[in-house]
Amino acid sequence: MGDKPLKLLAVLCVRNEGAFLLEWLAHHRAVGFTDILVFSNDCQDGTDAMLDRLDKLGWVKHVRNDGPHDRGGIQFTALKRADGMELTRRADWILPLDVDEFVNIHAGDGTLPDLLAALPEATAITLTWRLFGNDDKVEYDDIPVTEGFTRCAPEVLYWPWRASMFKTLYRNDGIYRKLGVHRPRAPVRERLAQARWFDGEGRALPEQFMTQRIFSNYGRSNYGLVQLNHYALGSMQSFVLKADRGRAVHSDHMLDVDYWVERNFNQAEDRSIQRMRPLSAPLRQELLADPELARLHAEAVDWRHARFAELLEQEPFRALFARLLMTPPSRPVSAATARQLTRAALRGRRRDAKPPSG
């Protein structure tokens, strides 16, 4: 008898993302996820109805997460619920993701089994963000995100540290007892010595990554074997809608131009994710061939256009859109300036850690 197939679980939280959902699902099925657990939250665009249909068709397990939410926020509440689910307990590997994050594997033929084969000792693999910029697109169009946005940050970026944040694909072997947004949580301390963390270049990671870190060392490439394409901005119109939707973690903080500037890098071009198109495109067409899903997708697209028109009549959304139109693409910070910023940050941290005198 052959080896039992791995159960590879992606966990997703969404709100008003129906226009992007089918592409995301098709891509991640093509990459090799066998199970997808999706939590929806207070949707107005029909995302929840789309997920109900996808659940009925066997594509996802859909759970409504409309509230109430605990103090950790919407996403933490969902992941806490996922901790106790049978689908999670059965999984061999788990990766929590957002709908604007696409797994992009360079090892082998671009699938999860090839990534795991390239790092056979790993119990956790960090997938570092590669930030994809706005590509100077103003209007939202119903085209695949992975084809419409190909401009991105340089492979080596020195600042900000948020550009090097990662999500963690980890083996569900009991070393960690809880899911987390960026990394698994609640480690069993006496088992941590068994953990083996590797980064997207295949480098073994030091002990602090096992319990603390949520960002990779910046100023070097972290993408040799795998990266996480992060389409955090999209078109300017889509970003206004994202601000309207609110954050999944810090839901009381409105997105603004500071978020945009720290992510709108367009210096490089990366089309490597498109090698999955021969596998993902037929799956997306299969989904759109379902009349109900096709209708719900079209309605979600229409909702985005209508909602943007409504938001443009309101402050602060009109002001945000105008600022985006006036803001040029972000410039990478040089290595020397990044070192200066880092030294200043460390001095400030040491100063703040000192007990008051007197």
N, C-alpha and C positions, 0 to 999 in steps of 0.2 A: 504493500500500500504506500502511496505517496504521502508527502507531508501535508498536513492539514492547511488549507489556504488561510492566510492571515486576514484577520478582520481589522480593517483600517478605518477609523472613525474620524470624521470632521464634524465639529460643532460650530454652528453659525447662529448669530443673532441678527435679526433684520427688522427694520421699520420703514415702510414706504419705499421698498427697493424692487418692486415687481418688474420694472423695466429692465433690470440687470440680472435678475435671478436665474433665468434659463441659461444664459451664457455661463454664469458661474458654476451652476450644477453640471452642465455638460463638460466643462473643462476639468472639473475635479473628479468626475467619474472617469474621464479619459486618463487622468494622472494615476488613478488607481484606488481611490477611496471606495471602499465597499459599502460603507454606511454613512449617512449624513443626517445629523440631528439638528433641526432648525427650530429656534424659538422666535416667534413673532410678537411684536409689541405695538398695540394701539395703531393699527394700520388704517389709512384712509384711501389708499390707492388700489386696494384689492390684493395686496401681497398675501394676506392671511387666507383668502379664498383660493389663491393660486397654490399655496402650500397644502391646503386641504386636498386639492385635486392631485397634487404630486404625491401626497401620502397615500391616497387611494390607489394610485398607479404603482406604488412601491418604490418610488424614487427617494423619498425622504421619510423621516419620522418628524411630524410637526407637533409642536407644543405651543399653545398660546401663553404668553407671558405678559398679560396686560396689567398686572399688578394685583394687590399692592407689592411694592418692591422694598427690600430691606435697605439699610443705610448705605450699603456698598454700591447701590445703583442698579440700573436695569440689567446690565450684562452680568454683574456679579450674582444677582438673583437667579438668572438663567443658569449660570454655570453651577451654582449651588444645587439647583434642581437636577441638573444633569448628573451630579455626583451619585445620586441615589437611584439612577435609572438602570434597568437591566441591559439596555443597549450599550451603556458605558461600561458596565461591569464585564460584559463579554468581549470588549474590544481588546485587541493585542497592542495597538498603537493609537494614540489620540492626538489630534491637533485642533485647538480652538482657532477660529478664523473670523474675519469680517468679510462682508461682501465686496469690498474694494481691494481685497488681498487675493492674489492668485499665486499658487505654488508653481515655481518654475525650476524644474530639475534639469541639470546639465549632465548628470551621470547617465551612462547607458542610453536607453531609448527614451528617457525623460519620465519614467514612471517611478512610483514609490518603491516597488520591489528592487529596482536597480539602485536606487539611493541607499536602501538598507543593505544591499549586497556590497556596496562600496564602503560601508562603515559597519562591518559585522560585529564589532565590539560595542557599538553605541547602545546606550539605553536612553539617550536624549540627544537630539540634533537641533541646533539653533538655526532658524531660517531668518536671516537678516533682511530687513526691508531694503529694497532698492526703490527709491522714490521716483515716480513718474510724474512729470510736470503737466501743466495745463496745455502745453503745445499751442498756446495762443488761440485756443478755441473759445469763442464767446457763446454760441448757441448750443443747446443740447440737441443731439441727433440720435435716432434709434439705430446705432451701429455697434458692433461688438467693441467693448472697451479695449480689449487686447489688440485690436487692429487700429482703432482710432487714436490711441495715445502710445507713441513709440519713443518720445523724447524723455530723457531721464537724467538723474544725477550721474556724475562721473563715477567710475568704478571705485575710485579712492576719494573719499570725502573726509575733510578734517573737522568740520563743524556744521550743524550742531549735533550734540550727542543723540538727540531724538531721531535723527536720520538713520542711526545705526541700531534702532530698537529691533527686537526679534520676537517671533513666536516660536514655541517649542513643540516639536514633534517628539513625543516621548512614549516609551514602552510602558504599558499598563501592567506593571509587574508588582505593584504594591509598595514600591519605595516611596511614592507620593500618593497621598490619600485624597487629594482634592484637585479639581481643575482650576486653572488660573488664566487670566486674560493673556499674559505674555509667557508664563512659565507655570509648571505644576506646583502646587502648594502642599503644605502640611506633610513634610517629609517624615519618615520613620527614622529617627536619628541613628539608631543602631544599624540601619541598613544602608546609610549613605555611602559607606565605603564600597558598596557594590555598584554605585552609579558610575556611568562612563559617558561624559558629555563631550560632544564634538561640535565644531562650528561648520558653516557652509563651505569652508575650504578643506575640511577633513582634518583640521588640527584638533588635538586633544585639548580640552579646556581645563583651567585650574579649579581648585576646590570652591572658590567663591561663587562660581556659576551654579553650583549645585543647590545653593540656598538663597542667593541674593540678586544676581545681576539680571537686568532686563534689556541691556544693550550690549552690542559687540564692541570690541576694541576698534575705534575708528582710526582713520589714517592709513588703512590698508584694505586690500580686497577681502571680502568675506563671501564670495559668490562662486567659487570654483566648482563645487558640486551641486549647489542648490541656492536659490535666492527666493525671496518673497516679493513679487512685483506688487508695489503698493500704489494704487491709483486713487490717492486720497483726495484729489481735487476735482478731476474731470473738467468739463466746460465751466465757464463762469456762471452760467445759469444753473448748472447742477450744483455748484458750490453754494449758491444762495439757497437752494432747496435743502442742502445738507445742513446749513445753518438753521433753517426752519425746523428740520427734523430734530436737531439737538444731538448732543453726544450720548453715546451708549454708557460711558463710564462716568464722566463728570457732567451729568445731564443738566446741571444748573449753570454751566458756562457756555455762553453762545460762541460759536465759531466766528472768528473775525480775521482781519488781514494779517495779524501776527501768525496765525496757523498757516495761512496761505504762503507767506514769505518763507517760512521755515521748510516748505515742501516743494516750492515751484521751481525745481531745477530742470533745465532743458538742454544742458550742454552736450550730452551724449545721446546716441540712438541705440536702442536694444530691441530687436525683433525676435530674439531667441525663443520666446514663448510660442511663437506662431508655428513652430515645428509640431506642436500638438494639434494643429488645426485638422489634419486628415482624420484624427480620431474624434476630436471634440465637435467639429462642424456637423457630421452626420447625427450625433446625439442631440445637438440643439435642434436640428431639423425634425428629428423624431418627436421631440417635445412639441414643437410648433405645429406638427401634423395633427395633434390632438385639438379638436375644435374648441374645447373649453379653455385649454391653456392659451391657444392663439388669441381667443377673445380677451382673456384676462390680461395677456401681455399688451395687446393693443390699447386696452382701457388704461393700463398703468402708464403707458407712453402718453396718452392724451391727458391723463391727470397731471403729469409733470408739466406739460405746456400750460395747462390752465392754472395750476397752482403758482407757477412763476409769474404769470400775468397778474394774479391777485397780490403776490408779495411785492411786486414792483410799485404798487400803489401805497405801500406801507413803509414807514420808518421803523426799524433801522435797516430793513432789507434793501430799500432803494439806495441808501447811502453805501451799503456794503457793495452792491453791484457796481456803483460808480467808482468806488475805490479800486475794485478789481480791474476795471477798464483802464485806470490810470497807473496801475502798478506794473512795472516791467518785470521780466523774469528775474529770479534770484541769482546772485553771483556767489560762487563758491568762495569760502574763506581760505586764505593761504595757510600753509602749515605753520609759518612763523606767527601769524596773527592768532591762529587756533591755540598755539602753545601759550601765548600771552593771556588769552582768555581763560585757559585752563588753570594757569598759575594763579590768576586773580581769583578764580572760583575756589581753589583750594585754600588760598589765604583767608578768604571770607569764611569758609567752612571752619577752619581752625579757630578763627577769631570768635565765631558764634558759639563754638563748643567750649570755650573757656568759661569757668565759673566767674560770676561777678566779683570784683575785688572789694575789700572793705568789710 
